[in-house]
Each structure stands twice: as structure tokens, then as C-alpha cells.
Amino acid sequence: MIITELSNVGDIIQNQREFFQTGKTKDVTFRIEQLINLKQAIIEHEQSIVEALQADLHKPEVETYLTEIGVIKEIDYAIKHLKTWTKPKKTAVSFDFFSYSARIYPEPLGVVLIIGPWNYPFQLIISPLVGAIAAGNCAIIKPSEIASHTSRIIAEIVAKYFDPAYIAVVEGGVEASQKLLAEKFDHIFFTGGTAVGKIIMAAAAKYLTPVTLELGGKSPCIVDTDINLEHTVRRITWGKFINAGQTCIAPDYLLVDKKIKKDLIDGLGKSLKEFYGDNPANSPDYARIISQKHFDRLVNFLKDGEVIIGGVAQASERYIAPTVIDNVSLEDSIMQEEIFGPILPIIEYTDIAEAIALINSRPKPLALYLFSQNKNLQKRVLQETSSGGVCINDTVMQVGVSSLPFGGVGDSGIGNYHGKASFDTFSHNKSVLQNSFWLDLKWRYAPYEGKLPLIKKLLG
């Protein structure tokens, strides 16, 4: 069942609440079965997913498998570990509680809402859904209407494999989101921009609904002199220009040691030619900008600084060449907001303290990258900066490690997910304390006369 009538939203939520109350989703065997169903659904529709992402983003098939269909790894990880995650965890008690036992029971929250973005429109819906299923919840999914072909294939897959009383899809634009946000959920998971994140949080506050906000920001990439230049330029080029730069954790701008700047720029040029040829517009391996609106926004950035590589834009194709810009000012528009496209500004520094100060003068980013083999420099950057995550001597790859929680801090987000963190995000850890009947000391009961010295001793 695909929901197209927004008037049905309240009914679907009510049906999900009733289904949740049956307790079926709390059964670990049921959860594993649903995760297996989800994996099978993706495998059986691989070609349709590839075609949808090609239609929406001109996404190369290899990128689709690496960054979208590759979400299957998250499903496998959850299936493998779920029985361990769901077991009550015994926790220690102090000596004065010697007759007690304490445990923590993870339990599902109920009915959750997952709102996805357009840049990785399949993976960034399915990945949190894995956590919601693993934790035992019912879920309503709202894919991005901007990536309309992917939204449609998600709706078709979910309708085919899942009862809408368990998992349902609501398609549509702003009106659909507003309708959903007017309802009460037990958790809202949103991936997207900061401005919309504030709207989500305001709507959630009405019902005291907990939220996970996966946002973004300007993720800096520091390049020191103590590097393997060839490996560095290749890894930066890939991380920045995959999906035409439309990646929330793409390096947003480079902070480069002045002594290595020229060599780095030359290396980036060679790497781009190696990846996409003399004319990336003709490359089958280079994506396109999602919409005219986003294309126009990015074209305005090309006016800032000095274009030293690329700079070509074709409105009819929504194509912007991989571009490197030098001599940008911190006051330029390109340095005031997340770029989210294939444009890479370069800022030079002479002392690492300058780079760290610049990073710390701005909102905390979702990711921070450092290329350096200098252990002391690595330690200093880790200690003196704050970000959602850090990747040293590579870019973007941290998102593929299920054992690492992924999420932002400050303006770049609230909460995290992936692997066990996804399970935790969609669970409530219920504390359970149990006493025995074999002993009942009377020191805490009234009358209290003469008991204060003992109580002071116990508390001391």
C-alpha cells in the first residue's frame, strides 16, 4: 500500500499503534525475518534502484552500489548482532545494594517517522529503517520528493514486502511533511539541511518527541606537508566529487599548508583528469546536480575567488564541472554556507594554529578530515577541534564502518546511528532494579531516631 491521500496519515499511524500493541514487533525472530525481507527486497530490485538513481542524479552504477545498495551491509550487521543487542544487560550495584540486582532492558519506542534527503535518497532512508526494525518499532517513511524516481521505487518496494500497519511510505512534498509533523510520533529521524532541521525540532517539541537530526555543515579538510601526495589527491578527489559533491560529509573546503599548496593543486588536476577524462561532461562516471534550483545556487558560488580548475556549467544538463577555486575570502558566499556541490575552495595556512582557529570560529562540522602522518599533529587536531566525526588520511570512508556511530554535534546534528548506534537510537533503555526477600534491613524505615549516624556513614 502506497499512501497518496494525506487524509489517510492519521489512520495509518493509528493502525501502526494498534499493531505495535500486539507485541509482535518485540519478538526478535520477527525482527530478523523483517530484516531478511528488506535485504531480499533490495536484491530483487537492484536494477530498478540503479535506474531510479540514474534518472534522479545521473548516478553512475558503481556509485549506486557503493553508496546506496551497499546499505545491505548495515542489514547484515544488524542481523548478525541483534540477538546480543536485545539481551538485558546486567549492571553492577554498590555494596549497600548487596541484596539487589540491576539490569538494563532495551525496548522499542513505538511508531517512528523517518524523513529522508535527496542526495543519497535510497541509502539514507533504508539505513535508519534498519535500526527502527532492529529495535522493534513500526515506521512511517517519507522519502524526498526531489528525488522522485527513487521515492517511487522505495514506495513500491515497501508496499510489496511490508504490511502498512507495520511499515508504510508517505510520498509528497512540503504538504506531506507538514501533515506528518502535525501528528504524534515516538521518535523522528531526519536527514537534511539545518533550516529544515529546526522546523522538525519545533514540530517535535509540541509532543516532546525525541529527534535525531543528521544535518551537515562545512566539513574542513586539513592537508599537512607530511603526506603521500599521490594518495592524498586521489582520496580528496574521490570524496569531494563523488555524487557531484552532493554529499553531507564531502570535504567542503581545503586548508592547505602553504609549502605544499602548488603540488596539491597540480595533483588534484591530474587526479580529476584520471577520474573523469578531459571533459567530465562526457564521463559516464560523473553525476549531475539534482535540480535547477540547486544548480542555480551553485553557479553563484563560481563568482567567488579564482577558478583554477573547471568552472564550466551547463544549465540544460544541470552539469557543473569538478571545480577548484583559489583566493577565496572567508566573507565570500561560498564560505558562508555548505557548498553541497562539485566546487572546492582552497585556503592556505602557514601554521596549523591558523587552520585550527578558523575551524573553531565556525559551527561544528559533521566531519573533519586531516591528511598527515605526523602523530603529534593528529593528536593536536583531535584535541583542539570538535566535529561529528574525524577521518585521518582519507575522506568519506568513515560512513561505511558499522561499528562507528555516525552523527553530528552542535549545528551539524543531534544523535547518531549505524550499527549498534542505530539500534540504540530507536530503543529506550529501561532500567530494572530487583530486590530479594531473604533479607530486609530496617535502617531506612521510620522511626528514624538514632539512625542518622548510620545513614551518614553509609552515604559517606
C-alpha positions as CSV (number, residue, x, y, z in Angstrom):
1,M,0.0,0.0,0.0
2,I,1.4,3.4,-1.0
3,I,-0.2,6.3,0.7
4,T,-1.1,9.1,-1.7
5,E,-4.1,10.5,0.2
6,L,-2.7,12.6,3.0
7,S,-6.0,12.3,4.8
8,N,-5.1,8.7,5.5
9,V,-2.0,9.6,7.5
10,G,-3.8,9.6,10.9
11,D,-5.4,6.2,10.1
12,I,-2.1,4.6,9.2
13,I,-0.5,5.9,12.4
14,Q,-3.4,4.5,14.4
15,N,-3.2,1.2,12.7
16,Q,0.5,1.1,13.4
17,R,-0.1,1.8,17.1
18,E,-2.6,-1.0,17.3
19,F,-0.1,-3.4,15.5
20,F,2.7,-2.3,17.9
21,Q,0.4,-3.0,20.9
22,T,0.1,-6.6,19.8
23,G,3.7,-7.1,20.8
24,K,4.6,-8.8,17.6
25,T,7.5,-6.4,16.8
26,K,9.1,-7.2,20.1
27,D,9.8,-10.7,19.0
28,V,13.4,-10.9,18.0
29,T,12.7,-13.7,15.5
30,F,10.1,-11.4,13.8
31,R,12.6,-8.5,13.6
32,I,15.2,-10.7,12.0
33,E,12.7,-12.0,9.5
34,Q,11.8,-8.5,8.5
35,L,15.4,-7.5,8.1
36,I,15.9,-10.6,5.8
37,N,12.8,-9.4,3.9
38,L,14.3,-6.0,3.5
39,K,17.5,-7.4,2.2
40,Q,15.8,-9.6,-0.3
41,A,13.6,-6.7,-1.5
42,I,16.7,-4.7,-2.3
43,I,18.4,-7.5,-4.0
44,E,15.4,-8.3,-6.2
45,H,15.0,-4.6,-7.2
46,E,18.7,-3.8,-7.7
47,Q,18.2,-2.8,-11.4
48,S,15.2,-0.7,-10.6
49,I,17.1,1.1,-7.9
50,V,20.0,1.7,-10.3
51,E,17.6,3.1,-12.9
52,A,15.8,5.4,-10.4
53,L,19.1,6.9,-9.2
54,Q,20.3,7.4,-12.8
55,A,17.1,9.3,-13.5
56,D,17.3,11.4,-10.4
57,L,21.1,12.2,-10.2
58,H,22.7,10.6,-13.2
59,K,24.4,8.5,-10.6
60,P,26.9,6.0,-12.0
61,E,26.0,2.4,-11.4
62,V,29.2,1.7,-9.4
63,E,28.5,4.7,-7.1
64,T,24.9,3.4,-6.7
65,Y,26.2,0.0,-5.5
66,L,28.9,1.6,-3.3
67,T,26.8,4.3,-1.7
68,E,23.2,3.2,-2.0
69,I,22.6,-0.5,-2.5
70,G,25.7,-1.1,-0.2
71,V,23.3,-0.4,2.7
72,I,22.8,-4.2,2.6
73,K,26.0,-4.3,4.8
74,E,24.0,-2.5,7.5
75,I,21.3,-5.1,7.3
76,D,23.8,-8.0,7.6
77,Y,25.5,-6.3,10.5
78,A,22.1,-5.9,12.4
79,I,21.1,-9.5,11.7
80,K,24.4,-10.8,13.0
81,H,24.3,-8.9,16.2
82,L,20.6,-8.4,17.0
83,K,20.2,-11.2,19.5
84,T,23.1,-9.8,21.5
85,W,21.8,-6.3,21.3
86,T,18.4,-7.3,22.6
87,K,19.6,-9.2,25.6
88,P,19.1,-7.5,29.0
89,K,22.4,-6.2,30.3
90,K,23.4,-6.9,33.9
91,T,24.9,-3.9,35.6
92,A,26.8,-3.6,38.9
93,V,25.4,-2.3,42.1
94,S,27.3,-0.8,45.1
95,F,27.8,-2.7,48.3
96,D,24.9,-1.0,50.1
97,F,22.6,-2.6,47.5
98,F,24.1,-6.0,48.0
99,S,20.7,-7.8,48.1
100,Y,19.7,-6.2,44.8
101,S,20.3,-7.0,41.1
102,A,20.2,-4.4,38.3
103,R,19.6,-4.9,34.6
104,I,19.0,-2.7,31.5
105,Y,16.3,-3.8,29.1
106,P,16.3,-2.3,25.6
107,E,12.7,-1.8,24.4
108,P,11.2,-0.3,21.2
109,L,9.8,3.2,21.2
110,G,6.7,2.6,19.2
111,V,5.8,4.3,15.9
112,V,8.7,6.3,14.4
113,L,8.9,8.7,11.5
114,I,11.9,8.7,9.1
115,I,12.3,11.6,6.7
116,G,15.0,11.2,4.0
117,P,17.0,13.6,1.8
118,W,17.5,13.7,-1.9
119,N,21.3,13.3,-2.2
120,Y,21.5,9.6,-1.2
121,P,17.8,9.1,-1.4
122,F,17.8,5.3,-1.1
123,Q,20.6,4.6,1.4
124,L,19.6,7.4,3.8
125,I,16.1,6.1,4.1
126,I,17.0,2.4,4.4
127,S,19.8,2.8,6.8
128,P,17.8,4.3,9.6
129,L,14.9,2.0,8.8
130,V,17.3,-0.9,9.6
131,G,17.7,0.5,13.1
132,A,14.0,1.1,13.5
133,I,13.2,-2.6,12.5
134,A,16.0,-4.0,14.6
135,A,14.8,-2.1,17.7
136,G,11.3,-3.4,17.2
137,N,9.4,-0.4,16.0
138,C,6.7,0.4,13.4
139,A,7.8,3.0,10.9
140,I,6.4,5.6,8.5
141,I,8.9,6.7,5.8
142,K,8.8,10.0,3.9
143,P,11.3,9.9,1.0
144,S,12.4,13.1,-0.7
145,E,10.1,14.3,-3.4
146,I,13.0,15.9,-5.2
147,A,14.4,12.5,-6.0
148,S,11.0,11.5,-7.3
149,H,12.1,8.3,-9.1
150,T,13.8,6.9,-6.1
151,S,10.9,7.9,-3.9
152,R,8.6,5.9,-6.1
153,I,10.8,2.7,-6.1
154,I,11.0,2.9,-2.3
155,A,7.2,3.2,-2.1
156,E,6.8,0.2,-4.4
157,I,9.3,-2.0,-2.6
158,V,7.8,-1.3,0.9
159,A,4.3,-1.8,-0.3
160,K,5.2,-5.1,-1.8
161,Y,7.1,-6.6,1.1
162,F,5.5,-5.0,4.3
163,D,2.1,-4.5,5.8
164,P,1.4,-0.8,6.1
165,A,0.3,-1.4,9.7
166,Y,4.0,-2.2,10.2
167,I,5.9,-0.1,7.7
168,A,4.3,2.5,5.4
169,V,5.5,5.1,2.9
170,V,4.1,8.6,2.5
171,E,5.1,10.3,-0.7
172,G,4.8,14.0,-1.4
173,G,6.3,17.4,-0.9
174,V,6.1,20.1,1.8
175,E,2.4,19.4,2.4
176,A,3.0,15.8,3.1
177,S,5.8,16.7,5.6
178,Q,3.6,19.2,7.3
179,K,0.8,16.7,7.6
180,L,3.1,14.1,9.2
181,L,4.8,16.6,11.5
182,A,1.3,17.6,12.9
183,E,1.0,14.0,14.2
184,K,2.5,12.5,17.3
185,F,5.3,10.0,16.9
186,D,7.6,8.3,19.3
187,H,10.7,9.3,17.5
188,I,11.5,11.4,14.4
189,F,14.6,10.7,12.4
190,F,15.5,13.4,9.9
191,T,18.4,13.7,7.4
192,G,18.7,17.1,5.6
193,G,19.6,20.7,6.0
194,T,19.9,22.8,9.1
195,A,17.0,25.1,8.3
196,V,14.5,22.2,7.9
197,G,16.0,20.5,10.9
198,K,14.9,23.5,13.0
199,I,11.4,23.1,11.7
200,I,11.4,19.4,12.5
201,M,12.6,20.1,16.1
202,A,10.0,22.8,16.6
203,A,7.2,20.4,15.5
204,A,8.6,17.6,17.7
205,A,8.6,19.9,20.7
206,K,4.8,20.1,20.6
207,Y,4.7,16.4,21.7
208,L,8.1,16.2,23.4
209,T,9.0,13.8,20.7
210,P,12.7,12.8,20.7
211,V,14.6,13.6,17.5
212,T,17.7,12.5,15.6
213,L,18.8,15.2,13.2
214,E,21.5,14.3,10.7
215,L,22.4,17.7,9.2
216,G,25.7,18.8,7.7
217,G,27.8,21.9,7.6
218,K,31.1,22.9,6.1
219,S,33.4,20.0,6.7
220,P,37.1,21.1,6.6
221,C,39.9,19.1,5.2
222,I,43.4,19.9,6.5
223,V,46.4,19.0,4.3
224,D,49.8,18.9,6.0
225,T,53.1,18.6,4.3
226,D,53.9,15.1,5.8
227,I,51.8,13.1,3.4
228,N,51.8,10.8,0.4
229,L,50.8,13.3,-2.2
230,E,49.5,10.9,-4.8
231,H,47.3,9.0,-2.3
232,T,46.1,12.3,-0.8
233,V,44.9,13.9,-4.0
234,R,43.2,10.8,-5.1
235,R,41.3,10.4,-1.9
236,I,40.3,14.0,-1.7
237,T,39.2,14.0,-5.4
238,W,37.0,10.9,-4.8
239,G,35.5,12.2,-1.5
240,K,34.7,15.6,-2.9
241,F,33.4,14.8,-6.3
242,I,31.5,11.5,-5.8
243,N,27.8,12.2,-6.5
244,A,28.9,15.5,-8.0
245,G,29.8,16.8,-4.5
246,Q,26.3,16.3,-3.2
247,T,27.4,14.5,0.0
248,C,26.9,15.8,3.5
249,I,30.3,14.7,4.6
250,A,32.2,15.7,1.5
251,P,35.3,17.9,2.1
252,D,33.7,21.3,1.9
253,Y,37.0,23.3,1.7
254,L,40.7,22.6,1.9
255,L,43.0,24.1,4.5
256,V,46.4,23.5,2.9
257,D,49.9,24.2,4.2
258,K,51.4,26.9,2.0
259,K,54.5,24.9,1.3
260,I,52.6,22.1,-0.4
261,K,49.7,24.1,-2.0
262,K,51.1,24.2,-5.6
263,D,51.9,20.5,-5.6
264,L,48.5,19.7,-4.2
265,I,46.7,21.8,-6.9
266,D,48.7,20.1,-9.6
267,G,47.9,16.7,-8.2
268,L,44.2,17.5,-8.0
269,G,44.2,18.4,-11.7
270,K,45.9,15.2,-12.7
271,S,43.6,13.2,-10.4
272,L,40.5,14.7,-11.9
273,K,41.7,14.0,-15.4
274,E,42.4,10.4,-14.4
275,F,38.9,10.0,-12.9
276,Y,36.8,11.8,-15.5
277,G,38.9,12.5,-18.6
278,D,39.5,15.8,-20.4
279,N,35.8,16.6,-20.4
280,P,33.9,15.3,-17.3
281,A,30.6,16.2,-19.1
282,N,31.1,13.2,-21.3
283,S,32.2,10.9,-18.5
284,P,29.8,8.1,-17.6
285,D,31.2,8.2,-14.0
286,Y,30.2,11.8,-13.1
287,A,26.8,12.6,-11.7
288,R,24.6,15.7,-12.1
289,I,23.0,18.3,-9.9
290,I,19.6,17.2,-8.6
291,S,17.5,20.2,-9.6
292,Q,17.6,23.6,-11.4
293,K,17.2,25.4,-8.0
294,H,20.3,23.7,-6.6
295,F,22.2,24.2,-9.9
296,D,21.5,28.0,-9.8
297,R,22.7,28.2,-6.2
298,L,25.9,26.5,-7.0
299,V,26.6,28.6,-10.2
300,N,26.5,31.7,-7.9
301,F,29.5,30.3,-6.0
302,L,31.6,30.3,-9.1
303,K,31.7,34.0,-8.9
304,D,33.8,33.9,-5.7
305,G,37.5,33.7,-5.8
306,E,39.5,32.5,-8.8
307,V,38.6,29.4,-10.7
308,I,41.8,27.4,-11.3
309,I,40.3,24.1,-12.4
310,G,36.9,23.5,-14.0
311,G,34.3,26.2,-13.7
312,V,32.1,25.0,-16.6
313,A,28.4,24.9,-16.1
314,Q,25.6,23.7,-18.5
315,A,22.1,24.5,-17.3
316,S,20.4,22.2,-19.8
317,E,22.2,19.2,-18.3
318,R,22.4,20.5,-14.7
319,Y,26.1,19.9,-15.1
320,I,28.8,21.6,-13.2
321,A,32.4,20.5,-13.9
322,P,34.6,19.5,-11.0
323,T,35.9,22.9,-9.9
324,V,38.7,24.1,-7.7
325,I,38.7,27.7,-6.5
326,D,41.6,29.7,-5.1
327,N,41.9,33.1,-3.4
328,V,38.5,32.9,-1.7
329,S,37.7,35.3,1.2
330,L,36.1,34.0,4.4
331,E,33.4,36.5,3.7
332,D,32.5,35.2,0.3
333,S,29.2,33.4,-0.1
334,I,31.0,30.1,-0.8
335,M,32.5,30.2,2.7
336,Q,29.2,31.2,4.4
337,E,27.1,28.1,3.7
338,E,27.6,24.4,2.9
339,I,28.5,24.0,-0.7
340,F,26.9,20.6,-1.4
341,G,28.2,20.5,-4.9
342,P,31.4,19.9,-7.0
343,I,33.2,23.1,-6.1
344,L,36.3,23.0,-3.8
345,P,37.8,26.2,-2.3
346,I,41.4,26.2,-1.2
347,I,42.6,28.2,1.7
348,E,46.3,28.2,2.6
349,Y,47.9,28.4,6.1
350,T,51.4,28.8,7.3
351,D,50.9,27.5,10.8
352,I,48.4,24.8,11.9
353,A,47.2,27.1,14.7
354,E,45.7,29.3,11.9
355,A,43.7,26.3,10.5
356,I,42.5,25.2,13.9
357,A,41.4,28.7,14.8
358,L,39.5,29.0,11.6
359,I,37.7,25.7,12.1
360,N,36.8,26.7,15.7
361,S,35.5,30.1,14.7
362,R,32.7,28.3,12.8
363,P,29.8,26.0,13.7
364,K,30.9,22.5,14.4
365,P,31.1,20.4,11.2
366,L,29.7,16.9,10.6
367,A,33.1,15.7,9.5
368,L,36.7,16.8,9.8
369,Y,39.5,15.5,7.6
370,L,43.2,15.6,8.3
371,F,45.9,14.4,5.9
372,S,49.2,14.0,7.9
373,Q,51.5,11.3,9.1
374,N,52.6,13.5,12.0
375,K,51.3,11.8,15.1
376,N,51.7,14.9,17.3
377,L,49.7,16.9,14.7
378,Q,47.0,14.3,14.6
379,K,46.7,14.4,18.3
380,R,46.6,18.2,18.4
381,V,43.8,18.5,15.8
382,L,41.8,15.8,17.6
383,Q,42.2,17.5,20.9
384,E,41.7,21.1,19.8
385,T,38.7,20.8,17.4
386,S,35.1,19.4,17.7
387,S,33.2,17.7,14.9
388,G,30.7,14.9,14.4
389,G,33.5,12.6,13.3
390,V,37.1,12.6,12.1
391,C,38.8,10.7,9.3
392,I,42.5,10.8,9.1
393,N,44.3,10.3,5.7
394,D,41.1,9.5,3.9
395,T,37.7,11.0,3.1
396,V,34.1,9.8,3.5
397,M,35.0,6.2,4.2
398,Q,34.1,6.6,7.9
399,V,30.5,6.3,6.9
400,G,30.9,2.7,5.9
401,V,32.1,1.4,9.2
402,S,29.1,0.0,11.0
403,S,30.9,-0.1,14.4
404,L,31.4,3.6,14.3
405,P,28.4,5.8,15.4
406,F,27.7,8.4,12.7
407,G,26.2,11.8,13.6
408,G,26.8,15.5,14.1
409,V,27.3,17.8,17.0
410,G,26.0,21.3,17.5
411,D,24.7,22.8,14.2
412,S,25.7,19.6,12.4
413,G,23.2,17.4,14.1
414,I,21.7,15.7,17.2
415,G,22.2,11.9,17.8
416,N,23.8,9.2,15.8
417,Y,23.2,5.9,14.1
418,H,24.8,3.0,12.1
419,G,25.2,-0.5,13.6
420,K,24.5,-0.7,17.3
421,A,24.1,3.1,17.4
422,S,21.0,2.7,15.1
423,F,19.5,0.1,17.5
424,D,20.2,2.4,20.5
425,T,18.7,5.4,18.7
426,F,15.3,3.7,18.2
427,S,15.3,2.0,21.6
428,H,14.6,3.0,25.2
429,N,17.0,1.5,27.8
430,K,14.6,0.6,30.6
431,S,16.3,0.3,34.0
432,V,15.1,-2.5,36.2
433,L,16.1,-3.0,39.8
434,Q,15.1,-6.1,41.7
435,N,15.3,-6.9,45.4
436,S,15.1,-10.2,47.1
437,F,13.0,-11.3,50.1
438,W,15.8,-13.1,52.0
439,L,16.8,-10.0,54.0
440,D,15.1,-6.7,55.0
441,L,17.3,-4.3,56.9
442,K,15.2,-1.7,58.8
443,W,17.7,1.2,58.7
444,R,15.7,3.2,56.1
445,Y,12.3,2.8,57.7
446,A,10.7,5.2,60.3
447,P,11.0,5.8,63.1
448,Y,14.4,7.5,62.4
449,E,15.5,8.1,65.9
450,G,19.2,7.1,66.4
451,K,19.7,6.1,62.7
452,L,21.3,9.3,61.4
453,P,24.9,8.3,62.3
454,L,24.5,5.0,60.4
455,I,22.9,6.8,57.4
456,K,25.8,9.3,57.3
457,K,28.3,6.5,57.4
458,L,26.5,4.7,54.5
459,L,26.3,7.9,52.4
460,G,29.9,8.9,53.2
